[in-house]
Amino acid sequence: MPYGVGGVVEPVGLTIAVDDWAKSTRRWEAILNEKAPITDLTPDGRKRKRFFSNGIVYMDLIEAEHEVRAGDSELVLRTDDVGARVDAIRALGVPIEVDPATGDARLSAKYASGTDIVFTTKRPNIVGSEKFWKLNPLPYVFDYSVKSLSESVPIWQAILGLKGINTPEETDSARQFKMHHFLVDGETHAIGLMQLRDDAGFIKRDSQGACHEYIMNTHGEGLLCVGFLYKGLSDLNEHISRLSDEGREQLICEAPRSYLMGENNISHPATTGGIEVIVARHYEGWTGDLNAFNDNP
């Protein structure tokens, strides 16, 4: 969403732990047709590839091992009022840590659908990153696999300072999910919660439902997917045709799937380190305003 249109927080940093790091990160690069500008080590010595974007300042893919599992993630949210978010979370009886030196706050993954949340008033400043190529496509949506929307929505309403919307099933090409999405500030369009429907029926491997089941079976609640939006395309195959053989092989649908806002194709998290990667384009004229499809009673 454009700045000032979405919610009271702006996603500015994302860290994802992937297994089989070398192969998995190479596959992310192949699907996106983008090379990470920086390959280095985290402060605790894990291998890391760093991507940069105009919206999400950084997206890091780090090595999963020991106490860090594949699929673990951290989302950094910038807000003008960290205290308001802390108060809203504590009002639910959920503990959250505040750093007295910086004023930043951290919410543990066990309270936030399997992802650590950091609140800060400042955008991250990574020295030298301004000279690096910014991701094109745009990281536009982060969806989280949850067991129950009724249990997960209240904490995310407190995290994001928004009610969000019950997303219509037409936005899911396979009609497998109950969903709740929140519009956020900045260039990221939305953060979503995904619960598999009780009547989803047979789950085919080339579906979002299969990815969700994989996440729940291997990690439990957590980051399901990162969606990347290609602007200016009249056909998603324009992007796919430019991929290497390895990149095309990771996309599990024979052809891009159509849904309410556009078309997409996906990887299975088993082949991309424990997280699904989505490549998508929106139909001309679609602004990303999910409020237009508000399905709340």
DABELLIN-V85388 format. One record per backbone hydrogen bond with DSSP energy under -1.0 kcal/mol. NH is the residue of the N-H (numbers start at 1). CO is the residue of the C=O. E is the energy in kcal/mol with one decimal. If there is no record, write none. Layout:
nh=NH co=CO e=E
nh=NH co=CO e=E
//
This chain:
nh=5 co=2 e=-1.9
nh=10 co=78 e=-2.3
nh=12 co=76 e=-2.8
nh=13 co=76 e=-1.2
nh=14 co=58 e=-1.8
nh=15 co=74 e=-2.4
nh=16 co=60 e=-2.8
nh=17 co=72 e=-2.7
nh=18 co=62 e=-2.7
nh=19 co=273 e=-1.5
nh=24 co=20 e=-3.0
nh=25 co=21 e=-2.8
nh=26 co=22 e=-1.6
nh=27 co=23 e=-1.9
nh=28 co=24 e=-2.1
nh=29 co=25 e=-2.3
nh=30 co=26 e=-2.0
nh=31 co=27 e=-2.6
nh=32 co=28 e=-2.4
nh=33 co=29 e=-1.5
nh=34 co=29 e=-1.5
nh=38 co=50 e=-1.3
nh=40 co=48 e=-2.3
nh=42 co=46 e=-2.7
nh=45 co=42 e=-2.4
nh=48 co=40 e=-2.4
nh=49 co=61 e=-2.1
nh=50 co=38 e=-2.7
nh=51 co=59 e=-2.4
nh=53 co=56 e=-1.0
nh=57 co=12 e=-1.0
nh=59 co=51 e=-2.2
nh=60 co=14 e=-2.8
nh=61 co=49 e=-2.6
nh=62 co=16 e=-2.8
nh=63 co=47 e=-1.9
nh=64 co=18 e=-2.1
nh=68 co=65 e=-2.2
nh=71 co=17 e=-3.0
nh=72 co=69 e=-2.3
nh=74 co=15 e=-2.2
nh=75 co=116 e=-2.9
nh=76 co=13 e=-3.1
nh=77 co=118 e=-3.4
nh=78 co=10 e=-3.1
nh=79 co=120 e=-2.5
nh=85 co=81 e=-1.1
nh=86 co=82 e=-2.4
nh=87 co=83 e=-2.8
nh=88 co=84 e=-2.1
nh=89 co=85 e=-2.1
nh=90 co=86 e=-2.7
nh=91 co=87 e=-1.8
nh=92 co=89 e=-1.2
nh=93 co=90 e=-2.0
nh=94 co=89 e=-1.5
nh=97 co=106 e=-2.2
nh=99 co=104 e=-3.2
nh=103 co=99 e=-3.0
nh=105 co=119 e=-1.8
nh=106 co=97 e=-2.7
nh=107 co=117 e=-2.9
nh=111 co=108 e=-1.9
nh=112 co=109 e=-1.1
nh=114 co=109 e=-2.2
nh=115 co=112 e=-1.5
nh=116 co=73 e=-2.4
nh=117 co=107 e=-2.3
nh=118 co=75 e=-2.4
nh=119 co=105 e=-2.8
nh=120 co=77 e=-2.2
nh=129 co=126 e=-2.4
nh=131 co=128 e=-1.5
nh=132 co=129 e=-1.6
nh=135 co=52 e=-3.8
nh=138 co=229 e=-2.4
nh=140 co=227 e=-2.3
nh=141 co=227 e=-1.1
nh=142 co=190 e=-1.5
nh=143 co=225 e=-1.7
nh=144 co=192 e=-2.5
nh=145 co=222 e=-2.7
nh=146 co=194 e=-2.6
nh=152 co=148 e=-1.9
nh=153 co=149 e=-3.1
nh=156 co=152 e=-1.6
nh=157 co=153 e=-2.4
nh=158 co=154 e=-1.8
nh=159 co=155 e=-2.4
nh=160 co=156 e=-2.6
nh=161 co=157 e=-1.7
nh=165 co=181 e=-2.5
nh=167 co=179 e=-1.4
nh=171 co=168 e=-1.8
nh=172 co=169 e=-2.0
nh=175 co=172 e=-1.4
nh=178 co=195 e=-3.1
nh=180 co=193 e=-1.9
nh=181 co=165 e=-2.2
nh=182 co=191 e=-2.5
nh=184 co=189 e=-1.2
nh=185 co=9 e=-2.4
nh=189 co=140 e=-1.7
nh=190 co=140 e=-1.6
nh=191 co=182 e=-2.0
nh=192 co=142 e=-2.7
nh=193 co=180 e=-2.7
nh=194 co=144 e=-2.9
nh=195 co=178 e=-2.8
nh=197 co=176 e=-3.2
nh=200 co=197 e=-1.4
nh=207 co=205 e=-1.5
nh=211 co=207 e=-1.4
nh=212 co=208 e=-2.5
nh=213 co=209 e=-2.5
nh=214 co=210 e=-2.0
nh=215 co=211 e=-2.4
nh=216 co=212 e=-2.6
nh=217 co=213 e=-2.2
nh=218 co=214 e=-2.2
nh=219 co=215 e=-2.8
nh=220 co=215 e=-2.0
nh=222 co=145 e=-1.4
nh=224 co=143 e=-2.5
nh=225 co=143 e=-1.7
nh=226 co=276 e=-1.8
nh=227 co=141 e=-2.9
nh=228 co=278 e=-2.4
nh=229 co=138 e=-3.1
nh=230 co=280 e=-3.1
nh=238 co=235 e=-2.3
nh=239 co=236 e=-1.2
nh=240 co=236 e=-2.0
nh=241 co=237 e=-2.6
nh=242 co=239 e=-1.5
nh=243 co=240 e=-1.5
nh=248 co=244 e=-2.4
nh=249 co=245 e=-2.3
nh=251 co=248 e=-1.2
nh=252 co=266 e=-2.8
nh=257 co=264 e=-3.2
nh=259 co=262 e=-2.8
nh=260 co=170 e=-1.3
nh=263 co=281 e=-2.1
nh=264 co=257 e=-2.0
nh=265 co=279 e=-2.1
nh=267 co=277 e=-2.0
nh=271 co=268 e=-2.3
nh=274 co=269 e=-2.7
nh=276 co=224 e=-2.5
nh=278 co=226 e=-2.3
nh=279 co=265 e=-2.5
nh=280 co=228 e=-2.4
nh=281 co=263 e=-2.2
nh=283 co=261 e=-3.2
nh=286 co=283 e=-2.2
nh=290 co=288 e=-1.3
nh=292 co=289 e=-1.7
nh=293 co=290 e=-2.4
nh=294 co=291 e=-1.5
nh=295 co=166 e=-1.1
//
